[in-house]
Amino acid sequence: MTNETLTAEPFLSGLFFGECPRWHDGRLWYSDFFDHAVCSVAPDGERRVEVAFDGEPAGLGWLPDGRLLVNSRLDRAIMRREDDGTLVRHGDLTPWATWHANDMVVASNGQAYAGNFGFDLDGLYDGSVEASAIAPASLVRVDPDGTSSEAAADLAFPNGTVISEDGATLVIAESMGGRLTAFDRAADGTLTNRREWAAPPGLAPDGICLCADGSIWVSNALAPECVRVAEGGEVLERVVTSQNCYACMLGDDDRRTLYLITAPDSHAAKARAARHGAIEKARTTVPGAGLP
């Protein structure tokens, strides 16, 4: 059914600012920037801390051997959790990352694609920097051996990213550009054939997740909603949340429960002041697919 509107229900409260949810081993994993932790929660609401993080964790993913990768916002680096639980530096996002590290997707061969803000977003919002500071950013690829390279340039705040089931297409949300951008992805991880995938009006695309029919759920950082969009921009479904929606992930055994990360505001000073962040959920009809 097209143009259906659903209302999310509460699931988990008490977050500062959650981000980058991932469905992994029967649990929803997520980062909480200002709780300095990577956590997971079971479908029944049982929550645990997976990684106590010295810094601000963001994008999550796993290498083929099961080791966890965490995009470290302030370090502009990807950290790797070893089998004994220790965290080591996996790869650097510099010199291409020019501000805080952000979301990330890890391909099935272990190649990580990590975004960054590109400029001081909080400073823009509070007036401490001018609009002229807005600058494009790069998507950085870190290979399993830790080698870094620039995967794509001139992206308007590269954010949530998905890879198709066959690994041949990568789609990334450009939050400041109001669009989703697709690339062909070669066997060696190279991205080519850049093109606009969709640009629905009124959206600041943040976190995204892929559906089995090729559509994409898009969190709208400007509003309390998440929308399912077809290639070309048609809005197929909409979920209304209680607060602005910053990330989403399809989970549960049938991959049909849409988990939604929400918060009153993304400004760091406001988000870290109180635990008003939450995870909400809604049952959908089209299961998740691809990565993350």
BELCORBEL-V989884 format. One line per field, one symbol per residue. ss: DSSP state (H for helix, E for strand, L for the rest). phi: phi as a letter, one per 20 degrees, with the letter a starting at -180 (. if undefined). burial: b if it has 24 or more other ideal C-beta (glycine too) atoms within 12 Angstrom, else e. A space follows every 50 residues. Layout:
BEGIN
ss = ???
phi = ???
burial = ???
END
This chain:
BEGIN
ss = LLLEEEELEEEEEEELLEEEEEEELLEEEEEEHHHLEEEEELLLLLEEEE EELLLLEEEEEELLLLLEEEEELLLLEEEEELLLLLEEEEEELLLLLLLL EEEEEELLLLLEEEEELLLLHHHHHHLLLLHHHLLLEEEEEELLLLLEEE EEEEELLEEEEEELLLLLEEEEEELLLLEEEEEEELLLLLEEEEEEEELL LLLLEEEEEEELLLLEEEEELLLLEEEEELLLLLEEEEEELLLEEEEEEE ELLLLLEEEEEEELLLLHHHHLLLLLEEEEEEELLLLELLEL
phi = .emfdddfdfcbdnefbfblfceblmceebecgeelbdccbegenfdbee bedeqcfcgcacfgenfedcfegfflbddceffenfdcfeaeeeeffdbg fcfacdffenfdddebfnaefffffenfceffffcfcdedddfgenfdbe ebdldemfcgbccfgemecdccedfeembdddcfdffenfdblfbfeabf fnddfdfcbedfenfcfcfdfebeaccedegoofeebbdedebgddabbe bmgeldeeececafaefgfffefbedfbcdbbecddffbmce
burial = eeeeebebeebbeebbbbbbbbbbeebbbbbbbbbbbbbbbebeeebeeb bebebbbbbbbbbeeebbbbbbbbbbbbbbbeeeeebeebbbbeebbbbb bbbbbbbbbbbbbbbbbbbbbbeeeeeeeeeeeebbbbbbbbbbeeebbb bbbebbbbbbbbbbeebebbbbbbbbbbbbbbbebeeebebeebeebbbb eebbbbbbbbbebbbbbbbbbbbbbbbbbbbebebbbbbbbbbbbbbbbb bbeebbbbbbbbbebbbbeebeeeeebbbbbbbbebbbbbbb
END
